């Protein structure tokens, strides 16, 4: 599992579209699996789950991206990858997870 967290001064909707398009178009096997959006009392939250094939690990890797914007206008982003290991009882070969997260970092 790998994690990336950032606080950004960006347009929420524009950033969300840039992430969705950049991840899906950044890999032949990447897909947007599902998402949810919430608005309450001037706050916004969006969750997206992406998946792609990791050739290095010969498996599929998922990435959950959560964005939250409170009344201060700052966008808080948390992204967590998972699934990049082939071992049964402990994690080995997590290169695919980190590579997926690195793609998101490039977009930010």
N, CA and C atoms as an extended XYZ file, in Angstrom:
324
Properties=species:S:1:pos:R:3:atomname:S:1:resname:S:1:resid:I:1 pbc="F F F"
N         0.851       -1.169        0.000 N   UNK     1
C         0.000        0.000        0.000 CA  UNK     1
C         0.890        1.222        0.000 C   UNK     1
N         0.535        2.199       -0.812 N   UNK     2
C         1.240        3.468       -0.861 CA  UNK     2
C         0.206        4.582       -0.708 C   UNK     2
N         0.641        5.714       -0.168 N   UNK     3
C        -0.300        6.801        0.111 CA  UNK     3
C         0.313        8.132       -0.273 C   UNK     3
N        -0.532        9.033       -0.790 N   UNK     4
C        -0.146       10.393       -1.137 CA  UNK     4
C        -1.195       11.330       -0.570 C   UNK     4
N        -0.772       12.360        0.128 N   UNK     5
C        -1.704       13.353        0.657 CA  UNK     5
C        -1.189       14.747        0.305 C   UNK     5
N        -2.110       15.610       -0.098 N   UNK     6
C        -1.759       16.972       -0.478 CA  UNK     6
C        -2.880       17.923       -0.073 C   UNK     6
N        -2.522       19.184        0.157 N   UNK     7
C        -3.481       20.272        0.302 CA  UNK     7
C        -3.211       21.216       -0.856 C   UNK     7
N        -4.254       21.492       -1.652 N   UNK     8
C        -4.079       22.223       -2.902 CA  UNK     8
C        -4.952       23.463       -2.960 C   UNK     8
N        -4.453       24.477       -3.642 N   UNK     9
C        -5.212       25.707       -3.905 CA  UNK     9
C        -5.646       25.652       -5.363 C   UNK     9
N        -6.667       24.858       -5.657 N   UNK    10
C        -7.111       24.662       -7.044 CA  UNK    10
C        -8.634       24.619       -7.109 C   UNK    10
N        -9.136       24.796       -8.333 N   UNK    11
C       -10.553       24.651       -8.588 CA  UNK    11
C       -10.924       23.176       -8.419 C   UNK    11
N       -11.861       22.878       -7.545 N   UNK    12
C       -12.219       21.504       -7.196 CA  UNK    12
C       -12.631       20.700       -8.425 C   UNK    12
N       -13.599       21.197       -9.168 N   UNK    13
C       -14.122       20.460      -10.325 CA  UNK    13
C       -13.054       20.289      -11.403 C   UNK    13
N       -12.293       21.351      -11.661 N   UNK    14
C       -11.236       21.271      -12.663 CA  UNK    14
C       -10.180       20.242      -12.298 C   UNK    14
N        -9.812       20.203      -11.024 N   UNK    15
C        -8.828       19.237      -10.548 CA  UNK    15
C        -9.366       17.814      -10.674 C   UNK    15
N       -10.627       17.617      -10.328 N   UNK    16
C       -11.233       16.294      -10.417 CA  UNK    16
C       -11.245       15.789      -11.867 C   UNK    16
N       -11.609       16.640      -12.794 N   UNK    17
C       -11.629       16.269      -14.214 CA  UNK    17
C       -10.210       15.967      -14.697 C   UNK    17
N        -9.241       16.778      -14.285 N   UNK    18
C        -7.847       16.545      -14.684 CA  UNK    18
C        -7.339       15.201      -14.177 C   UNK    18
N        -7.689       14.851      -12.946 N   UNK    19
C        -7.275       13.564      -12.377 CA  UNK    19
C        -7.951       12.408      -13.110 C   UNK    19
N        -9.265       12.492      -13.293 N   UNK    20
C        -9.986       11.417      -13.988 CA  UNK    20
C        -9.410       11.179      -15.382 C   UNK    20
N        -9.274       12.249      -16.151 N   UNK    21
C        -8.776       12.108      -17.525 CA  UNK    21
C        -7.318       11.675      -17.552 C   UNK    21
N        -6.511       12.238      -16.672 N   UNK    22
C        -5.090       11.927      -16.665 CA  UNK    22
C        -4.792       10.491      -16.286 C   UNK    22
N        -5.528        9.954      -15.321 N   UNK    23
C        -5.308        8.565      -14.909 CA  UNK    23
C        -5.794        7.605      -15.989 C   UNK    23
N        -6.997        7.812      -16.483 N   UNK    24
C        -7.570        6.899      -17.484 CA  UNK    24
C        -6.781        6.949      -18.793 C   UNK    24
N        -6.357        8.139      -19.195 N   UNK    25
C        -5.622        8.273      -20.454 CA  UNK    25
C        -4.123        8.024      -20.281 C   UNK    25
N        -3.664        7.869      -19.048 N   UNK    26
C        -2.245        7.691      -18.786 CA  UNK    26
C        -1.767        6.256      -18.847 C   UNK    26
N        -2.690        5.324      -19.057 N   UNK    27
C        -2.334        3.913      -19.116 CA  UNK    27
C        -3.358        3.181      -19.970 C   UNK    27
N        -2.889        2.279      -20.795 N   UNK    28
C        -3.776        1.511      -21.663 CA  UNK    28
C        -4.786        0.704      -20.856 C   UNK    28
N        -4.395        0.228      -19.678 N   UNK    29
C        -5.268       -0.651      -18.900 CA  UNK    29
C        -6.003        0.064      -17.768 C   UNK    29
N        -5.808        1.381      -17.611 N   UNK    30
C        -6.438        2.107      -16.496 CA  UNK    30
C        -7.920        2.337      -16.769 C   UNK    30
N        -8.712        2.232      -15.697 N   UNK    31
C       -10.144        2.492      -15.801 CA  UNK    31
C       -10.631        3.166      -14.527 C   UNK    31
N       -11.688        3.948      -14.680 N   UNK    32
C       -12.377        4.523      -13.539 CA  UNK    32
C       -13.461        3.528      -13.161 C   UNK    32
N       -13.321        2.887      -12.011 N   UNK    33
C       -14.256        1.830      -11.604 CA  UNK    33
C       -15.558        2.393      -11.058 C   UNK    33
N       -15.470        3.436      -10.228 N   UNK    34
C       -16.682        4.020       -9.671 CA  UNK    34
C       -16.327        5.305       -8.939 C   UNK    34
N       -17.346        6.050       -8.545 N   UNK    35
C       -17.125        7.294       -7.825 CA  UNK    35
C       -18.372        7.735       -7.087 C   UNK    35
N       -18.168        8.627       -6.136 N   UNK    36
C       -19.267        9.224       -5.375 CA  UNK    36
C       -18.956       10.688       -5.135 C   UNK    36
N       -20.004       11.500       -5.091 N   UNK    37
C       -19.857       12.932       -4.839 CA  UNK    37
C       -20.880       13.360       -3.794 C   UNK    37
N       -20.427       14.199       -2.861 N   UNK    38
C       -21.289       14.693       -1.795 CA  UNK    38
C       -21.093       16.201       -1.640 C   UNK    38
N       -22.175       16.906       -1.347 N   UNK    39
C       -22.129       18.327       -1.029 CA  UNK    39
C       -23.003       18.542        0.190 C   UNK    39
N       -22.457       19.262        1.197 N   UNK    40
C       -23.226       19.533        2.409 CA  UNK    40
C       -22.680       20.778        3.086 C   UNK    40
N       -23.557       21.714        3.353 N   UNK    41
C       -23.201       22.932        4.088 CA  UNK    41
C       -21.966       23.633        3.522 C   UNK    41
N       -21.885       23.728        2.214 N   UNK    42
C       -20.777       24.419        1.571 CA  UNK    42
C       -19.504       23.609        1.460 C   UNK    42
N       -19.532       22.341        1.843 N   UNK    43
C       -18.365       21.460        1.741 CA  UNK    43
C       -18.618       20.445        0.629 C   UNK    43
N       -17.526       20.018       -0.026 N   UNK    44
C       -17.631       19.039       -1.118 CA  UNK    44
C       -16.676       17.886       -0.864 C   UNK    44
N       -17.109       16.697       -1.270 N   UNK    45
C       -16.265       15.513       -1.153 CA  UNK    45
C       -16.502       14.637       -2.376 C   UNK    45
N       -15.423       14.212       -3.015 N   UNK    46
C       -15.512       13.294       -4.143 CA  UNK    46
C       -14.572       12.128       -3.898 C   UNK    46
N       -15.048       10.932       -4.211 N   UNK    47
C       -14.251        9.717       -4.089 CA  UNK    47
C       -14.242        9.037       -5.451 C   UNK    47
N       -13.049        8.640       -5.908 N   UNK    48
C       -12.906        7.921       -7.163 CA  UNK    48
C       -12.044        6.686       -6.926 C   UNK    48
N       -12.415        5.584       -7.575 N   UNK    49
C       -11.625        4.358       -7.493 CA  UNK    49
C       -11.195        3.987       -8.911 C   UNK    49
N        -9.884        3.918       -9.100 N   UNK    50
C        -9.292        3.565      -10.386 CA  UNK    50
C        -8.638        2.194      -10.263 C   UNK    50
N        -8.470        1.553      -11.407 N   UNK    51
C        -7.783        0.267      -11.433 CA  UNK    51
C        -6.962        0.176      -12.712 C   UNK    51
N        -5.841       -0.528      -12.645 N   UNK    52
C        -5.037       -0.776      -13.839 CA  UNK    52
C        -4.228       -2.045      -13.657 C   UNK    52
N        -3.762       -2.571      -14.769 N   UNK    53
C        -2.913       -3.756      -14.743 CA  UNK    53
C        -1.472       -3.323      -14.548 C   UNK    53
N        -0.767       -4.015      -13.669 N   UNK    54
C         0.651       -3.769      -13.424 CA  UNK    54
C         1.446       -4.902      -14.053 C   UNK    54
N         2.112       -4.605      -15.159 N   UNK    55
C         2.891       -5.629      -15.854 CA  UNK    55
C         4.047       -6.112      -14.986 C   UNK    55
N         4.626       -5.196      -14.221 N   UNK    56
C         5.756       -5.565      -13.376 CA  UNK    56
C         5.357       -6.605      -12.331 C   UNK    56
N         4.171       -6.444      -11.763 N   UNK    57
C         3.711       -7.379      -10.744 CA  UNK    57
C         2.794       -8.457      -11.276 C   UNK    57
N         2.429       -8.376      -12.547 N   UNK    58
C         1.493       -9.312      -13.172 CA  UNK    58
C         0.187       -9.408      -12.386 C   UNK    58
N        -0.341       -8.249      -11.993 N   UNK    59
C        -1.598       -8.226      -11.244 CA  UNK    59
C        -2.284       -6.883      -11.466 C   UNK    59
N        -3.464       -6.737      -10.891 N   UNK    60
C        -4.193       -5.472      -10.985 CA  UNK    60
C        -3.984       -4.682       -9.708 C   UNK    60
N        -3.912       -3.360       -9.883 N   UNK    61
C        -3.676       -2.441       -8.772 CA  UNK    61
C        -4.833       -1.446       -8.743 C   UNK    61
N        -5.317       -1.130       -7.550 N   UNK    62
C        -6.376       -0.134       -7.435 CA  UNK    62
C        -5.842        1.110       -6.736 C   UNK    62
N        -6.502        2.239       -7.013 N   UNK    63
C        -6.160        3.490       -6.350 CA  UNK    63
C        -7.452        4.221       -6.000 C   UNK    63
N        -7.615        4.532       -4.729 N   UNK    64
C        -8.747        5.328       -4.270 CA  UNK    64
C        -8.269        6.759       -4.080 C   UNK    64
N        -9.001        7.703       -4.664 N   UNK    65
C        -8.673        9.118       -4.536 CA  UNK    65
C        -9.856        9.812       -3.875 C   UNK    65
N        -9.598       10.474       -2.755 N   UNK    66
C       -10.626       11.228       -2.047 CA  UNK    66
C       -10.226       12.692       -2.027 C   UNK    66
N       -11.148       13.558       -2.447 N   UNK    67
C       -10.926       14.996       -2.405 CA  UNK    67
C       -12.000       15.618       -1.526 C   UNK    67
N       -11.572       16.537       -0.659 N   UNK    68
C       -12.496       17.237        0.234 CA  UNK    68
C       -12.198       18.724        0.174 C   UNK    68
N       -13.239       19.525        0.050 N   UNK    69
C       -13.088       20.980        0.087 CA  UNK    69
C       -14.048       21.537        1.115 C   UNK    69
N       -13.494       22.151        2.141 N   UNK    70
C       -14.303       22.780        3.178 CA  UNK    70
C       -14.611       24.215        2.817 C   UNK    70
N       -15.125       24.940        3.760 N   UNK    71
C       -15.522       26.329        3.519 CA  UNK    71
C       -14.327       27.258        3.348 C   UNK    71
N       -13.121       26.803        3.695 N   UNK    72
C       -11.923       27.628        3.502 CA  UNK    72
C       -11.428       27.610        2.061 C   UNK    72
N       -12.002       26.738        1.209 N   UNK    73
C       -11.646       26.679       -0.196 CA  UNK    73
C       -10.478       25.774       -0.521 C   UNK    73
N        -9.742       25.311        0.467 N   UNK    74
C        -8.616       24.416        0.216 CA  UNK    74
C        -9.119       23.024       -0.173 C   UNK    74
N        -8.414       22.386       -1.087 N   UNK    75
C        -8.767       21.027       -1.510 CA  UNK    75
C        -7.790       20.062       -0.839 C   UNK    75
N        -8.326       19.178       -0.023 N   UNK    76
C        -7.526       18.151        0.646 CA  UNK    76
C        -7.676       16.871       -0.172 C   UNK    76
N        -6.546       16.300       -0.573 N   UNK    77
C        -6.553       15.109       -1.403 CA  UNK    77
C        -5.807       13.990       -0.685 C   UNK    77
N        -6.399       12.811       -0.698 N   UNK    78
C        -5.752       11.612       -0.166 CA  UNK    78
C        -5.922       10.502       -1.194 C   UNK    78
N        -4.812        9.882       -1.580 N   UNK    79
C        -4.848        8.778       -2.540 CA  UNK    79
C        -4.127        7.584       -1.937 C   UNK    79
N        -4.747        6.417       -2.030 N   UNK    80
C        -4.177        5.188       -1.475 CA  UNK    80
C        -4.285        4.098       -2.532 C   UNK    80
N        -3.166        3.428       -2.784 N   UNK    81
C        -3.143        2.319       -3.732 CA  UNK    81
C        -3.103        1.004       -2.986 C   UNK    81
N        -3.573       -0.047       -3.661 N   UNK    82
C        -3.584       -1.370       -3.048 CA  UNK    82
C        -3.616       -2.435       -4.135 C   UNK    82
N        -3.201       -3.635       -3.763 N   UNK    83
C        -3.320       -4.774       -4.661 CA  UNK    83
C        -2.063       -5.127       -5.406 C   UNK    83
N        -0.960       -4.469       -5.120 N   UNK    84
C         0.254       -4.686       -5.885 CA  UNK    84
C         1.153       -5.780       -5.366 C   UNK    84
N         0.644       -6.692       -4.584 N   UNK    85
C         1.492       -7.739       -4.016 CA  UNK    85
C         1.002       -9.105       -4.454 C   UNK    85
N         1.929      -10.043       -4.569 N   UNK    86
C         1.568      -11.402       -4.955 CA  UNK    86
C         1.681      -12.386       -3.797 C   UNK    86
N         2.208      -11.947       -2.678 N   UNK    87
C         2.418      -12.854       -1.551 CA  UNK    87
C         1.113      -13.109       -0.813 C   UNK    87
N         1.042      -14.241       -0.128 N   UNK    88
C        -0.173      -14.602        0.587 CA  UNK    88
C        -0.242      -13.965        1.977 C   UNK    88
N         0.867      -13.889        2.703 N   UNK    89
C         0.830      -13.443        4.087 CA  UNK    89
C         1.541      -12.121        4.348 C   UNK    89
N         2.309      -11.611        3.399 N   UNK    90
C         2.980      -10.327        3.578 CA  UNK    90
C         3.174       -9.690        2.212 C   UNK    90
N         3.462       -8.393        2.207 N   UNK    91
C         3.561       -7.659        0.953 CA  UNK    91
C         4.957       -7.722        0.374 C   UNK    91
N         5.039       -8.139       -0.875 N   UNK    92
C         6.268       -8.043       -1.646 CA  UNK    92
C         5.901       -7.460       -3.008 C   UNK    92
N         6.870       -6.882       -3.686 N   UNK    93
C         6.662       -6.342       -5.018 CA  UNK    93
C         5.519       -5.332       -5.060 C   UNK    93
N         5.701       -4.217       -4.412 N   UNK    94
C         4.688       -3.156       -4.417 CA  UNK    94
C         5.032       -2.055       -5.422 C   UNK    94
N         5.876       -2.372       -6.408 N   UNK    95
C         6.285       -1.375       -7.399 CA  UNK    95
C         5.092       -0.846       -8.199 C   UNK    95
N         4.153       -1.709       -8.524 N   UNK    96
C         2.984       -1.299       -9.294 CA  UNK    96
C         2.140       -0.275       -8.558 C   UNK    96
N         2.003       -0.437       -7.249 N   UNK    97
C         1.246        0.519       -6.443 CA  UNK    97
C         1.913        1.886       -6.477 C   UNK    97
N         3.219        1.921       -6.278 N   UNK    98
C         3.942        3.188       -6.256 CA  UNK    98
C         3.923        3.853       -7.621 C   UNK    98
N         4.035        3.079       -8.685 N   UNK    99
C         4.004        3.638      -10.032 CA  UNK    99
C         2.645        4.275      -10.331 C   UNK    99
N         1.563        3.656       -9.859 N   UNK   100
C         0.218        4.199      -10.051 CA  UNK   100
C         0.099        5.539       -9.314 C   UNK   100
N         0.589        5.585       -8.102 N   UNK   101
C         0.563        6.802       -7.300 CA  UNK   101
C         1.449        7.882       -7.921 C   UNK   101
N         2.574        7.493       -8.485 N   UNK   102
C         3.471        8.457       -9.138 CA  UNK   102
C         2.780        9.148      -10.306 C   UNK   102
N         1.923        8.421      -11.036 N   UNK   103
C         1.170        9.021      -12.129 CA  UNK   103
C         0.268       10.121      -11.613 C   UNK   103
N        -0.392        9.887      -10.490 N   UNK   104
C        -1.239       10.912       -9.888 CA  UNK   104
C        -0.398       12.109       -9.459 C   UNK   104
N         0.743       11.871       -8.841 N   UNK   105
C         1.615       12.964       -8.400 CA  UNK   105
C         2.020       13.841       -9.579 C   UNK   105
N         2.279       13.243      -10.754 N   UNK   106
C         2.596       14.018      -11.951 CA  UNK   106
C         1.457       14.942      -12.341 C   UNK   106
N         0.231       14.472      -12.194 N   UNK   107
C        -0.940       15.263      -12.570 CA  UNK   107
C        -1.176       16.450      -11.631 C   UNK   107
N        -0.715       16.299      -10.399 N   UNK   108
C        -0.920       17.361       -9.420 CA  UNK   108
C         0.088       18.465       -9.614 C   UNK   108
